[in-house]
Amino acid sequence: MQIKKIKVSFQDERGKIIDIIQKERLEYVTLISSKKGTIRGNHYHKKSVQYSFLLKGKMKLFTRIPEGKIKTVILKAGDLVYNPAWEQHALVALQDSEFLVFTRGPRGGQDYEKDTFRLKDKLT
């Protein structure tokens, strides 16, 4: 897991331009909304990597590399998270939240389940 605070790339009287991800090949962009208390994830991907960008709300992220300890972090709007392949991950919405997931690999669209492996030993 890598967390990055995204900064404004350009701003003037018209508003802001924010480059969320730069110089990455991506195959899927997904918008997810989660009501307060909702749990997302509790899975991992063998081939896919993901970036998650929190648009609004607040979420608690749980991650674990195989055989490692569970790590947690609180995400706020504007945070970008990178989850590499094999990293187990789960999100709990602490408020009503919306986030974008940018994916490279076979996990997306009709192929969503082909590279999604549910955890028996859940993170949360």
C-alpha positions in Angstrom: 0.0 0.0 0.0 1.2 3.5 -0.9 -0.8 6.6 0.1 -0.2 9.8 -1.8 -1.7 13.2 -1.1 -2.6 14.6 -4.5 -1.8 18.2 -5.2 -3.3 20.8 -7.5 -1.5 20.8 -10.9 -2.9 24.1 -12.0 -5.3 26.7 -10.6 -6.7 30.0 -11.7 -9.9 32.0 -11.4 -11.8 29.2 -13.4 -11.0 26.5 -11.0 -8.5 23.7 -10.5 -6.8 20.9 -12.6 -5.6 17.9 -10.6 -3.6 15.1 -12.2 -4.6 12.1 -10.2 -2.4 9.5 -11.9 0.4 10.3 -14.3 2.3 8.1 -16.8 0.5 4.9 -16.0 -1.3 2.5 -18.4 -4.8 1.8 -17.1 -7.6 -0.4 -18.4 -10.6 0.3 -16.1 -11.9 3.2 -14.2 -14.7 2.5 -11.8 -16.8 4.8 -9.6 -18.0 3.2 -6.3 -20.2 4.7 -3.7 -20.4 3.3 -0.2 -22.9 4.2 2.6 -21.5 4.7 6.1 -20.7 1.3 7.7 -20.3 -0.5 4.3 -17.4 -2.9 3.9 -15.8 -3.2 0.5 -13.1 -5.6 -0.6 -11.8 -8.3 1.7 -10.1 -9.8 -1.3 -6.9 -9.6 -3.4 -5.9 -9.8 -7.1 -3.2 -12.0 -8.5 -2.5 -10.0 -11.6 -4.3 -6.7 -11.3 -3.0 -3.5 -9.6 -5.3 -0.8 -8.4 -5.3 2.9 -7.5 -8.2 4.2 -5.4 -8.9 7.9 -5.2 -11.3 9.1 -2.5 -13.5 11.8 -4.0 -15.6 12.4 -0.9 -16.2 11.0 2.6 -13.8 9.2 4.9 -12.8 5.5 4.8 -10.6 3.1 6.8 -8.3 1.1 4.7 -7.0 -2.4 5.8 -4.2 -4.1 3.9 -2.0 -7.1 4.4 0.7 -8.7 2.3 0.6 -12.5 2.4 2.0 -13.7 5.7 2.2 -10.1 7.0 0.5 -8.0 9.6 -2.7 -6.0 8.9 -2.0 -2.3 8.3 -4.7 0.4 8.6 -4.9 4.0 7.6 -7.7 6.5 7.5 -8.4 8.0 4.1 -9.8 11.4 3.4 -11.0 13.1 0.3 -8.1 13.7 -2.1 -6.1 10.6 -0.9 -4.8 8.2 -3.6 -4.0 4.6 -2.6 -1.9 2.1 -4.6 -2.5 -1.6 -4.0 -0.1 -3.9 -5.9 -1.0 -7.5 -7.0 -1.4 -10.0 -4.1 -1.9 -7.3 -1.5 -5.1 -8.1 0.4 -7.3 -5.0 0.9 -10.6 -3.9 2.5 -12.3 -0.6 3.0 -14.8 0.5 5.7 -16.8 3.6 5.0 -16.7 5.8 8.1 -19.0 8.3 6.3 -21.0 8.1 3.1 -18.2 8.0 0.5 -17.4 7.9 -3.2 -14.2 6.8 -4.8 -12.7 6.0 -8.2 -10.8 2.8 -8.8 -8.2 2.8 -11.6 -7.2 -0.7 -12.6 -4.5 -2.3 -14.8 -5.0 -6.1 -15.3 -7.9 -8.5 -15.9 -10.0 -7.3 -12.9 -12.7 -5.1 -14.4 -16.0 -5.1 -16.4 -17.2 -8.5 -17.2 -13.9 -10.0 -16.1 -14.2 -8.6 -12.5 -14.4 -12.0 -10.9 -11.6 -13.6 -12.9 -8.9 -11.9 -10.8 -10.8 -11.3 -7.5 -10.0 -13.8 -4.8 -12.1 -13.6 -1.6 -10.5 -13.9 1.8 -11.5 -16.6 4.2 -9.6 -14.8 6.9 -11.2 -11.3 6.5 -9.3 -8.1 7.3 -12.3 -6.6 8.9 
